[in-house]
């Protein structure tokens, strides 16, 4: 019996593949239903009312369970909650989960794992042959310290739900990632003023080009990496210009070396004066914020759109091969070089990977477990690869920024090629047993 931690998209894909390949498991989730952070009613969700997918449904959905035709190209979070509920019901996953259950501790005991859970105030400890951690990467906020004391309201984007919190206030949004831009656009319609503190340059992409979802355009003709970066950068500049045209810093890196901002409205509002771009914060005193260029402004509310950090509080980080690094060092961001029965599911980000790419990851792990149980040579070969290549680079030649949020970022094509190679090898049991 294996333990699956989490019932969000990755947990469900993991459960689906374990069931598909006949591997017994028990699933655990803090919420009362499936969906993870996509369920805004989940008290542990970091979702906000206006949130939609930033990738199109066709590039995101599970291949074997496509979204309905009447679902919008960029679905609202409540549509996504329904999608995951339907997915879980269709594949019979509900019966395998224990909801309203917190995983308190995961500890190694010989070759197996002891998993302690808490539900209704009662703790229970059970033994499992292996553990698949799929509780997501967007739970614990990254909260950098402000250079001084702010006497107004300070909040992180994980606390944000509805734009009514901005009513009549002078708002400063810190950060320029996808959530920060979404929230700044929300604030425009309710706040007295909206500024954005932007420290580094970002690439901005509209959600639609020529009536089609931006992420669905191209890909039919494979260009060399350097040429693709140059061609796509020129196309973007032709369509929307440079960030500096809007008073924002230009990126000091090439396109695709960090995750772009997918938003059709933030530059529109900056161009109309609804959002004022500011630089990095150099000092804070009372309600006054001073920026790197020496200008100062007063604010009633600072919203930190500064992202999240990896956090797995129920297990010793050393067990995850996580020592003095921004992310656990795992082969394909999944396989642990120390433990062949401990898997990190979904700790992977890549432009265009979608849930299908994560489903392939889950299928690979399920096939490995099956092959290992049968003593197949393919499983032993993969274990040797894991030991030798735990720190293998999967950037596809892109010079990704050396940031904590990019520590588990991979190149989609490079990653899927490696995963599907292992899937093919693990399926070929008869020739290798």
Order of alpha helices (4+ residues) and beta strands (2+ residues): beta-alpha-beta-alpha-alpha-beta-beta-beta-beta-beta-beta-beta-beta-beta-alpha-beta-beta-beta-beta-alpha-beta-alpha-beta-beta-beta-beta-beta-beta-beta-alpha-alpha-alpha
